[in-house]
Amino acid sequence: IFRYLCRAPCTALLIIKQLSCTLLATMKTVSAALFFALVGTAAAAESCPDELPGKVELNGAGLAFHYGILENDQALCGKLVSDTEAWVGFAAQPEGIRQMIGANSVIALPSEDTVQQYTLTAKSAAGIVPTESQTLTDTTVTQVDGTTVATFKQPLSDNGLTLTSNNVYLMAKGTSNNLGYHAGRGFVSLDFETNVISSSTGSTEAPMTTGATESGTTPATEAPPTPTPPPSSASLQKIGSVMLGGSLLLIAVLTI
């Protein structure tokens, strides 16, 4: 092989050039595959829409909780609305436990511009302890024209408690923007099965169904295009094997 390469340097250079081009093209393919895989992962998370399908209120307290379930993200979208400027809170207990102590709560503090998770260990300010794992996203707290609005997105499986329609839920509001004794509180029930945010666009309307027209015929519907699946791990491994094999071959040629 050495004598052949010496007699035909152009051939050897051509082989090296072809190998280099092959490796470069493969690296570009891998980069593109990884890029689209990362983009797909990032795009999977949905934000909570402004309008939520469910609503419960505390009678006479001036406090409402709007909510909806993001099926794809398995998350609860929540919005607390108070008719006064004050801190507001939402909490969950396992089924059958109707008490404040031990609840996993979400408290919005306008004075600190925060919406965070807390564990309620006692009926005092000292017993409201920030949760070590803060998993909320899409958090906001605003006050306009004497009202308070706080929003959040919370995983349905969170800090050892799974949120379902069977849980006991609590709502509360304070007398000021600083955390203290509540001016109103109470227990509420939520319906996760009915109040689902049905689409990736954040629509809260029920999905449209194709039915019979006035003439009794059913209009034809065009099947949606099948999305291109992201590259599988097996495909990426094959591409990696091609790169490794090409690299070894190039090294062998250069060291002959």
GITAZI-V183054 format. One record per residue. N is the residue number from 1. D_CENTER is the distance of its C-alpha to the mean C-alpha in whole Angstrom. Layout:
N/D_CENTER ; N/D_CENTER
This chain:
1/59 ; 2/60 ; 3/63 ; 4/61 ; 5/59 ; 6/62 ; 7/64 ; 8/61 ; 9/58 ; 10/57 ; 11/56 ; 12/54 ; 13/52 ; 14/51 ; 15/49 ; 16/48 ; 17/46 ; 18/45 ; 19/43 ; 20/42 ; 21/41 ; 22/39 ; 23/37 ; 24/36 ; 25/35 ; 26/33 ; 27/31 ; 28/30 ; 29/29 ; 30/27 ; 31/25 ; 32/24 ; 33/23 ; 34/21 ; 35/20 ; 36/18 ; 37/17 ; 38/15 ; 39/14 ; 40/13 ; 41/10 ; 42/9 ; 43/9 ; 44/7 ; 45/4 ; 46/5 ; 47/7 ; 48/9 ; 49/12 ; 50/16 ; 51/17 ; 52/16 ; 53/18 ; 54/19 ; 55/22 ; 56/24 ; 57/26 ; 58/29 ; 59/32 ; 60/34 ; 61/32 ; 62/30 ; 63/26 ; 64/24 ; 65/20 ; 66/18 ; 67/15 ; 68/14 ; 69/11 ; 70/8 ; 71/10 ; 72/8 ; 73/5 ; 74/8 ; 75/7 ; 76/10 ; 77/10 ; 78/14 ; 79/16 ; 80/20 ; 81/23 ; 82/26 ; 83/29 ; 84/30 ; 85/29 ; 86/28 ; 87/26 ; 88/23 ; 89/22 ; 90/20 ; 91/20 ; 92/20 ; 93/23 ; 94/23 ; 95/25 ; 96/29 ; 97/28 ; 98/29 ; 99/30 ; 100/28 ; 101/29 ; 102/26 ; 103/23 ; 104/20 ; 105/19 ; 106/17 ; 107/20 ; 108/20 ; 109/23 ; 110/24 ; 111/27 ; 112/25 ; 113/22 ; 114/19 ; 115/17 ; 116/17 ; 117/17 ; 118/21 ; 119/23 ; 120/26 ; 121/29 ; 122/31 ; 123/33 ; 124/33 ; 125/31 ; 126/32 ; 127/30 ; 128/27 ; 129/25 ; 130/22 ; 131/20 ; 132/20 ; 133/16 ; 134/14 ; 135/10 ; 136/10 ; 137/8 ; 138/9 ; 139/13 ; 140/16 ; 141/19 ; 142/22 ; 143/26 ; 144/28 ; 145/31 ; 146/31 ; 147/28 ; 148/25 ; 149/21 ; 150/18 ; 151/14 ; 152/11 ; 153/8 ; 154/9 ; 155/8 ; 156/11 ; 157/12 ; 158/13 ; 159/16 ; 160/18 ; 161/18 ; 162/16 ; 163/16 ; 164/18 ; 165/20 ; 166/23 ; 167/22 ; 168/24 ; 169/22 ; 170/24 ; 171/24 ; 172/26 ; 173/27 ; 174/30 ; 175/33 ; 176/32 ; 177/29 ; 178/30 ; 179/29 ; 180/31 ; 181/33 ; 182/31 ; 183/33 ; 184/31 ; 185/29 ; 186/29 ; 187/27 ; 188/25 ; 189/24 ; 190/21 ; 191/20 ; 192/17 ; 193/19 ; 194/20 ; 195/18 ; 196/15 ; 197/13 ; 198/15 ; 199/14 ; 200/11 ; 201/13 ; 202/12 ; 203/16 ; 204/17 ; 205/20 ; 206/21 ; 207/21 ; 208/25 ; 209/27 ; 210/30 ; 211/34 ; 212/37 ; 213/39 ; 214/42 ; 215/44 ; 216/43 ; 217/41 ; 218/38 ; 219/36 ; 220/35 ; 221/31 ; 222/30 ; 223/28 ; 224/25 ; 225/25 ; 226/23 ; 227/21 ; 228/22 ; 229/20 ; 230/19 ; 231/22 ; 232/22 ; 233/23 ; 234/26 ; 235/27 ; 236/26 ; 237/28 ; 238/31 ; 239/31 ; 240/31 ; 241/34 ; 242/35 ; 243/35 ; 244/36 ; 245/39 ; 246/40 ; 247/40 ; 248/42 ; 249/45 ; 250/45 ; 251/46 ; 252/48 ; 253/50 ; 254/50 ; 255/52 ; 256/54
